[in-house]
Amino acid sequence: MSRLTDLIEDAESIAVIGHIRPDGDDLGSCLGLYNYIKENYPHVTRLRVFLEKAAPKFDFLKGMDEVSHKIGNDDKDYDLVACLDCATKDRLGEFDIILDGAKHSICVDHHKTNPCYCEFNDVRPDASSTSEVIYELLEDDRISLDTATCLYTGIAHDTGIFQYSATSQRTMEIGGRLLRKGISAEEIISNSYYQKSYDQIRAWGYAYEKAVLCERGRCIYTIMTWKDMKKFGITSMDLDGVSSELRNVSGVLFSMLLYQDGSNEFKASMRSTGNVDCSAVAVKHDGGGHAHASGCTCQGDPEEIAAMILSEIREQL
Ligand SMILES: [Mn+2]
């Protein structure tokens, strides 16, 4: 039993909400919890999951076709709202109205920058993923194959396939327990993590070609404008992973993808390693995340934004 399941026991209507531009961990944790409630708590008469539209590669997750992308008139009075993997209230996007109207709320997350904006908050910065935290809050023997598939997807994505430093012994144990449910781990990883479209690999190639190595080889960044994305017929969602790949360049401690998100607006997707904490820089610009993976939004010329962020990172080198 956990606070989360206690709250579920006492609720007849529940909304599960994720963050804007949902990633694998957000989708996996939200749909994992959604399926778990649906399968184990028949007394919950109104259950919905709210997420922005996700990349089609995640369509295999059970419940994806039941996700609500818009708020209806009757979505403002849930007994319980669970906000998952969402580091700030802002990142709930338009779904924040659902949180405001709910009787009770709980936030389950692993972002160390989370200010605990719900009534109850279970934020574990040491956990590899929100999906891992959700697993800890549920009962293993009530987790179905569908729920296991969702949670495994979330853990695999947020750990870079069990690679990043937040991958603990416990993470691996949970991965093993989810495998025992009979999930198709190879298919999940191949289809949702590594597989790319032809347009996408060409766009990634272009992003690499434009990458600038600086700070004596310790930093690297690249910029993708709307024009660039249009040229390859992709959206910013297709660039998910570019920043992590750039960090693989030998000698690099900090990598960044700046992609256009408004006529005068760019999003910085940052990755770092070792002692470089990119979340400190993200927070400065009203963003957030983890020490080694974070993001923020900045206005202005992208080269100037890059110069500004690099000057802040330089202090940590
Ligand atoms: Mn996450």
Residues whose N, C-alpha, C, O or C-beta is under 5 A from the ligand:
A	BS01	MN	D25 D85 S129 T130 D158
